[in-house]
């Protein structure tokens, strides 16, 4: 049986010529080697290769409108089918749908769901970070405590060190104290820097 042209197929199934060419290019419907189409094969492939909730009904040969079947499994979030999920997502955004859902409505709902998922990921990431002010205070407190402990070393261990090297304790504490003070003065105060990402 010879195939039919794109224009004739468009007239018979109720889809635009451009839509038919896009479906053929994407591999959703088969196309003969000579560029024509087999109507029965196109109808079968269209019903089999497109998601039930997203496909536009084809016009049958007798002219009656065919409603696409909806045999998709229930989703995790309680929606019974993609149609219900799309309607609920759009209703949450203030848009009520009447009648058949268009492809644009489905794409809009998909974009909204992607944005919601991204917002959840960002919120989860932000919860992992610690606020800068408490970290800065903790670092400054630890730095000041380290400086104080370092400055107390000569008084704490001066007598022991002086006995081992046989020198005057007060002179050793004074020299070590001066060296430690000069070293601490040369240190820069601690800072927190943002992590680049």
N, C-alpha and C positions, 0 to 999 in steps of 0.2 A: 504494500500500500504506500503510495507516495506521501511525503510529508507536506505540511502546510506552512505558509509563510508566517513571519512574525506578526504582520498586520492581521492576518486571518485568525491566528491563535489569540491575539489580543481581543478581537471582536467576540470570539467564541467563549473565552473564559472570563471576560470582564476585567482584565488587567491592562494597564497601559503598555505600550510597546517598549518604553524605556524600562519598566519594571520587569518585563519578560527577559529583555536582554541582560539586565543585571542578575536575575536569577540564573540564567544560563551561564553567564560569566563566572558566577560564584560556585557553580556546580550543583545548585539546588534542583534544577530541572535538566533533563538531557536534551541535547541538540544533535541532530543528524550531521553526518559529515558534509553534506551539501548545504548546510545552514538552515534547513527546514526543521520542523518539529513534528513529532507524533503526539497528537492530542491526548490519547489514552495514557501514554507513557508520562507525559507532562503532568496530567492530573494525579496519577499514582505517585510520582516522585514528589510533587508539591505537598501532597497529604502526608507522605512519609518523612520528608526531610525538613519540614518547618515545624516549629513549636506550636502546639495547638492554640495557646493563648495569644500568640503573636501573629498568626497568619490571617490574612484577609480572605474571606470566603470566595471561592471561585463560582462563576455562574455556570450551572450545569447545562447540558445540551438541551434540556426541556425548558430552560428559562427560569426555573424556581431557584431561589437563593438557598445555598447550602451553608448551614452553620457548622463551624469547625468543632470537632469533638474536643473535650477537655479531659484528657486522661493522665494529667501530670500528678505526681505523688504529692502528698501534703508537705509543706515546708516546716522547718524547725520552729519558727516563731508563731505558729498557730494559724497561718493562712491556709485555707483549704486548697487553693490553687493559685497560679500566677495572676489570674484575673482579680481575685480578691485582694491579693497583696498589692497589686498596682493601684486598685481603687483606694485601699486603705492608706498607702503612702501619699497619694495625691490629696486625699481628704485631710490628712494631717497637715498638709501645706495649704489648705483652704480651697482646694479645687474639687468640686463634686462632678462626677462623671455620670452621664445618662447614656444608656445604650451601649453600643459596641466600642471597645477600647481601640483607639488608633495606634499605629506604630509610633507616632510622635509621643503619645501619652506613655507608652511603655518605655521609650527611651528617656523621657523626663523622669519617670519613677526610678529607672536604673541609675541615672545621674544623682538623684536625691539620695538613694541608698549608698552610693559610693561616697558621697560627701559625708553622710552620717558615719560611715565606717572610718573614714579618715579623721573625723573629729574625735571619735572614740579612741583611735590610736594616739592622736596628739595628746588627749587628756591623760591617757595611761602613761605616756612618756613623761609628761609634766609631773605626774605624781611620783615618779622615780627620782626626780631631782630634789636637792635640799636647798632651802632658801639661803641666799648668800650672807645675809646679816648674821645669823647665828654661827655660821662657819667662820666668818671673819672674827667675831668675838672670841670663839674658841681658839683660833690660831693665835690671836694677840695675847690671850691669857696664858697659853702654853709657852709662847715666846718669852713673855715677861717672867714666868716662873723659871724657865731655863736660865735666863740672864741672872736672876736672883740667886739660884743655886750655884751657878758658876762663880759669881762674885763672893759667895760664902766659902768657897774651897780653901783659900789661904787660911782663914780663921779656923776652919775645921781640921785641916791636916797640917797646918804650919808647924806645930810642936813636933810632930812625928817626923816630918821632913827635915826640920832643923837638927834633930837629934841624929838622924842618919848621916847627914853631910857635915855635922859638927859646925854649925854657924848660929848666929843670933836669931832667935825666933821672931822678934818684932821686925828686924830688918828684912827677913825672908818674906814675912806676910806683907810688908809694905811694897816690896819689889813685885811680888806675884800679883798683888791687888792692882798695882798700876798697869802691869802688862795685860791683865784680864780686862780692866776697864777700857784700855785702848783698843783691845780686840773687839769688845762688845760695841764700842762706839763706831767701829768701822762696819759693823753689820747693818744692812738695810732692814727697815721694819718689814714684817711679812705682809704680803698682799694676796688676794685671791683674784685669779684671772678667769674670765669666761672661757668655756671650752668651745672652740670653733667647730661648727657642724654644717 
